[in-house]
């Protein structure tokens, strides 16, 4: 699908970042952070290789949390996405207690 004339991948990611930055100003947020993760089962390079009108491929319904984390880890050069989220939360809210069962 096209979104406002943009194809998926980097183009849409940049447009989304700009929208989040605008929303942050409206809500007077201190900052905006978008993770380096691509939603869905395909990597950014796989999405970039598809034609602009390729249909969206969602995660299969039976996808486990572990499969999503493994895919995001591959996308992000084997770094752990859970560690990324915890570091982001600690950076913005150092006084918060973060408990993530199973991690």
Phi and psi in degrees as a GROMACS rama.xvg file:
@    title "Ramachandran Plot"
@    xaxis  label "Phi"
@    yaxis  label "Psi"
@TYPE xy
-96.5155  146.433  UNK-2
-123.097  103.282  UNK-3
59.9634  33.4458  UNK-4
84.6764  -2.21502  UNK-5
-96.2342  145.409  UNK-6
-88.3165  167.653  UNK-7
-68.7245  174.698  UNK-8
92.3665  -141.137  UNK-9
-62.8451  -37.8628  UNK-10
-60.6991  -48.0097  UNK-11
-70.8749  -34.0315  UNK-12
-61.5143  -42.7595  UNK-13
-65.3444  -42.2372  UNK-14
-64.0468  -40.2809  UNK-15
-64.9168  -40.5694  UNK-16
-60.9046  -42.5968  UNK-17
-63.0155  -40.1824  UNK-18
-64.7949  -42.4463  UNK-19
-63.7504  -37.4272  UNK-20
-65.4572  -39.6881  UNK-21
-64.5646  -43.7  UNK-22
-63.0221  -39.0553  UNK-23
-60.9524  -39.8178  UNK-24
-64.7155  -43.5355  UNK-25
-61.1727  -43.3919  UNK-26
-88.9013  5.24671  UNK-27
55.4527  42.5872  UNK-28
-73.5822  150.616  UNK-29
-68.8756  -35.8665  UNK-30
-163.127  172.508  UNK-31
-129.78  137.976  UNK-32
-139.776  125.945  UNK-33
-113.102  130.292  UNK-34
-70.3366  164.289  UNK-35
-86.7025  30.9112  UNK-36
-108.742  144.567  UNK-37
-102.81  127.932  UNK-38
-75.694  137.523  UNK-39
104.418  169.83  UNK-40
-76.458  -11.114  UNK-41
-95.0535  148.995  UNK-42
-79.9364  168.184  UNK-43
-60.4943  -41.0426  UNK-44
-65.7265  -35.7616  UNK-45
-67.3373  -40.4412  UNK-46
-65.1078  -41.1495  UNK-47
-62.8622  -30.2626  UNK-48
-77.8659  -16.922  UNK-49
-77.3389  153.536  UNK-50
-66.0302  155.404  UNK-51
-57.6475  -29.3869  UNK-52
-96.5122  13.8246  UNK-53
-64.7193  139.903  UNK-54
-68.8905  150.528  UNK-55
-65.0178  138.139  UNK-56
-113.46  102.026  UNK-57
-75.8506  168.933  UNK-58
-63.2503  140.496  UNK-59
-60.0954  149.656  UNK-60
-59.3707  -28.4258  UNK-61
-92.7134  14.6336  UNK-62
-68.2965  131.459  UNK-63
-88.9091  161.639  UNK-64
-58.2279  -40.4394  UNK-65
-62.1908  -37.1854  UNK-66
-66.7533  -39.9081  UNK-67
-65.2823  -45.9927  UNK-68
-62.0442  -41.1677  UNK-69
-62.4567  -42.4702  UNK-70
-64.835  -45.367  UNK-71
-63.3152  -36.7422  UNK-72
-63.009  -41.1611  UNK-73
-64.4538  -43.5341  UNK-74
-59.174  -36.2842  UNK-75
-106.335  38.5495  UNK-76
56.2028  46.3081  UNK-77
68.9851  6.97702  UNK-78
-82.9823  149.722  UNK-79
-79.9303  120.919  UNK-80
-66.2148  -28.604  UNK-81
-66.2843  -43.0725  UNK-82
-59.3039  -39.4598  UNK-83
-59.8105  -47.8346  UNK-84
-64.6555  -42.9258  UNK-85
-63.2019  -44.1687  UNK-86
-61.5832  -40.2779  UNK-87
-64.0343  -44.7054  UNK-88
-63.7959  -43.0666  UNK-89
-65.3659  -33.7196  UNK-90
-66.454  -42.7855  UNK-91
-87.9886  -25.6206  UNK-92
-138.059  71.5197  UNK-93
-63.0921  -21.8561  UNK-94
-82.3468  -9.9157  UNK-95
-76.5396  144.853  UNK-96
-94.1173  126.863  UNK-97
-113.856  117.142  UNK-98
-121.292  125.18  UNK-99
-128.847  94.2862  UNK-100
-55.1363  134.076  UNK-101
88.619  -5.61537  UNK-102
